[in-house]
Every structure is written in structure tokens, then in C-alpha cells.
């Protein structure tokens, strides 16, 4: 995992996704060297970079041009990117341009989560994995309900990360915002 402090950051772009969260995303995604993945709402590229080192092709999507630029800078900084296609635009429109996928990570939806998940379902290969990261209660609920309605077995794990900060007298644990990962099992339609 790439440490958080090794990413170029931009004040107008969220991220990077915390290293501990990226670690669990990779465990749940089970990326393979022949997989095709999409990172919707790529931000600074934390998830994109982790996927780039593990899969055949990554499509990184963000509507914010500064996010695309920051992700590109981070890919260059870490010697990655030969297998990454950066796509600026609204995910529901841009997703139509990519081939079928094995892994979808949705970290930002711009209020279009249900539409994005419906499109991803249509592009997901049998046995494919979907992971939605959420900090808002409403997004957690919406993701779970939408994925169930689409025929998936749905799971949720919430991470509460605290990192140590050295003080004169010892180490204080400093909490970060909790993040939920909503993720799929195999679609009921793909269980033949």
C-alpha cells in the first residue's frame, strides 16, 4: 500500500482514500492480473494507483478536471499509469464508453449513485465485484438498497480508523472519519 503522505494532494480534490481503507478495498476486490477495473470518483487517485499495480486495465473517472490532473500526477510520481485510462466527465455518460469490467469501486457519485450502479451492473462480468465507499448515512442506505434491488447479495463494513500521534507524555490516538464499504457478493442472476 502506498502511504497517504506519498500522494500529491489538491485542496479542491478529495483524497487520497486512507491507506487502511484502500487496503480493505483491495482485499474485497480481489484484483487479478487479467482484471479490468473502474474507479468512479477517482479524486487524487488513491484507489486507482492501488488497482493499477494489480490489474490489466483501470478506467479512472471523475467529473472534476483537477481530480483527473491530480490522479495523473500521482500515477507519474509512482511510475504507474501505462494501464490506466483517465476519463473526465459524469460517470453515467462516461461508463458507456468502457468495456465490461471485473471490479467497480465507487468513491464518488455526484448524487447519481443509483444510475451509476445500474450501468455498472450491466457491464459487470460474471463473478465481478462492486465496492461503494460512503461517509454519509444516506449514501450507505442508498447503496445497500439499490444493490439489493439489482439482485446482489450485499454486505457492509464500517471502518473507524485512529492513528497515533506522539505527544510529550506518550501517544494519543487521533480518529478519522468513519468510512463504510458496501460490497457485493455474486449477483443472483450470475449464480447459474
PyMOL commands that set and color helices and strands:
alter all, ss='L'
color gray80, all
select helices_A, chain A and resi 4-6+19-29+46-52+65-77+91-97+113-123+137-149+188-190
alter helices_A, ss='H'
color red, helices_A
select strands_A, chain A and resi 36-40+57-62+84-88+101-106+124-134+152-159+162-166+171-175+179-187
alter strands_A, ss='S'
color yellow, strands_A
deselect
rebuild
show_as cartoon
